């Protein structure tokens, strides 16, 4: 954390320049149709609770044979 006003002003300018560059890059990629949008996963309407204790079996071991759900 900086206390000098010139240092904080510099950090703000650099941060704003980075955000502007990111926005320009995204807009250009969308215009050129190069931008790959992340997949949309719908939020469930109600929570599903784990009914069996073996839901995470093998999660921490070497034999991970159970795939994670998309929400996780």
PyMOL commands that set and color helices and strands:
alter all, ss='L'
color gray80, all
select helices_A, chain A and resi 5-31+53-56
alter helices_A, ss='H'
color red, helices_A
deselect
rebuild
show_as cartoon
